[in-house]
Amino acid sequence: MCLAIPARVVECLPDGSGLVELGGVRKIVSLALLEGVAPGDYVIVHVGFALTRLDPDEAEATLALMREAGLTGEGGP
């Protein structure tokens, strides 16, 4: 079973990778499977690869539900 959580792209790097952030944790992942990813986009990351881009409103709603359930380690509403 896999758990996919939206991560926000912070920076696109010249080698086809990017820096993403979730709950204050930043990680470099491959953006090679997606075209036109830009900082501020939300992506689903699995085993170090961004697999798909998400609608920002949908991503924020998902993250809010996860915060409410205590699943992301972030506080707040």
N, C-alpha and C positions, 0 to 999 in steps of 0.2 A: 504494500500500500504506500502511496506517495501523498505527501501533503504539499500543496502549492500555495505559496503566500505571495501577494503582490510586493514587489520591491521597486523602489523609485530609483531611476537612473540619475546619478549625481554628475558623472562625467563620462564622456566617450573618449577612449584612448586611441592613438593612431594605429595600434596593432590589431584593431578589430575587437578589442575587449572594452569593458566599461566598468566603472565603479558604481555599485548599487548600494542602497542603504535600506535597512529595515530595523526599526526600533533602536536606532542609534548605532547599529552594527553595520560596518561597511566591508564590502568584499568585492574583489575583482572577478568578473565573470566574462565568458565569451558572448559577444553580440553577433557572431558570425552567421547565425541562422536567421537573423532579422535584417530587414533593410530600413533605412531612414529613422533609426532610433535616435532620440535626442534627449539631452538632459531635461528632467522633469517628467519624462514618460514613465509609466509603470509597466513592468514586465513580470512574467512568471518565470522563475529560475528553477531548474532541476539539474542536479549533478554538475553545476558550474556553467550551464548554458541557459541563456535567455531563450525561451521557447516561443513566447507570444507576447504581443503588446496588449495592454488592457485599457479600457475606457477609464479615464481618471476618476469619474464619479463612482463607477462600479468598484474600482480599487479602493477608494476612500471608504465606501460603505462596508466593504469586506473587512478592511482593517479596523473600522470602528466596532463591528460585531466581534471581531477577535479580541480586541482590547476589553470590551465589555465582558467577554467570557473568561478573561484572564489568560489568553493563549499566546499573547505576543510579548509578555514581559514589560509592556508599556503601561503607564498609568493614565488616568484621565478618561473623559467621556468619549 
